[in-house]
Amino acid sequence: MEKITISEYQSDWAKLFIAESEKIKSTLKCSKVYIDHIGSTAVSGLAAKPIIDILISLNNWDDIDEVVEKLTQLDYASLKKTLAEEHSENKYEYMKGKKLFIEERLRKSENEFGVDKLLSHQKAESNKAESLQIYLMIIQFLIATVAATSAYINENKILFGLAILGFILIILWFYINQSQQKHRSAGDHARRAVLLISGLDLKPSPSQLLQITGLFNVEITSINSRREEEHFLSREEPSYKRLIEMIEESSYWTSYLQKVSSKVMIFILLILAAITFCIFGAAIVSFQSDSLITLSRAIIAIMLFVISSDALGLLIGYKNSASAIDDIFKRVEVASIKGYSKSDALLLMSDYNAIIEKAPSTLPFVYKFIHVSLNRRWQTYIEEKKH
């Protein structure tokens, strides 16, 4: 009887699955497939048999024979590569190994423009843009602080130093702002390409894809790496129905992230209002002219921060974007009732992209705190929708 071995959870299991899924996906050109990591090894932290279970979902069952044949060839190819390495002195075996090397390079080239890689770049660029948003707010706060501090200073040399510091901060703000816009634009390009490729199986020309990938400047890591099957729950074959389902899921997430970001901005503004109220109260109680002057300067400093950091503008932007995205989500239901028509799908995609590209970047820590609960809520929504 074969002995059953249970191993402690290994982080390499996820990496092994990703590597194997990429090989399978690049081999199965005959049909659209979705590849999922299932079983005990897919559960982080859970002890399991050290066997990677892979589920391949096939949209068109007529392709099953060809899929089985391709998978068999994939295993055979791996065996041939091993034999070629063992028989490096044999010319015939060497030629087989060379052929496999070329095939591997071609597969990597195709994966470079695949949905998984584009999703990963989209996440990486968006994360960078979100983190730069925080830096912009910090610099804007420093600019406001410098401006407010200058109201208390009468020494010319110190005022001159503050002026230089303010100038440097403004230059730095412009530089970071331009960098943020570039990262946002790169993420937007990746998102549009993903919707076309994954939703409709419409792959842009190589020159277009090359131009898009040329915009990416952030390295993909395990933190921002994404797979199509993990990013979208829909398992429909590429069609207008799948595209609309992808927009539905994306709008649900982005709307919630915008709403939470707006709540954070409300909290920040309330803190500023509380500080202003405390200073104002202290000055009124003292009834001293010096206190009133201090009050005026403090209020000016807070007003400068609110205006320069555009905290109020961000709040309004988050709220308006969330409302517009909610409208997209509602329109999806109408489109589903009408049978997922081409015109509805393309119009939804166009409007969704336009709204996202005008929306302010969500605050970077928001996703980290809510993604688990939000993912659970979305899965519950899909299950209820099916019934």
Helices and strands as residue ranges (DSSP letters): H 12-27, E 33-38, G 40-42, E 53-58, G 61-63, H 64-86, H 91-112, H 115-150, H 156-194, I 195-199, H 200-200, H 206-213, H 228-231, H 240-286, H 289-308, H 311-337, H 342-358, H 364-386
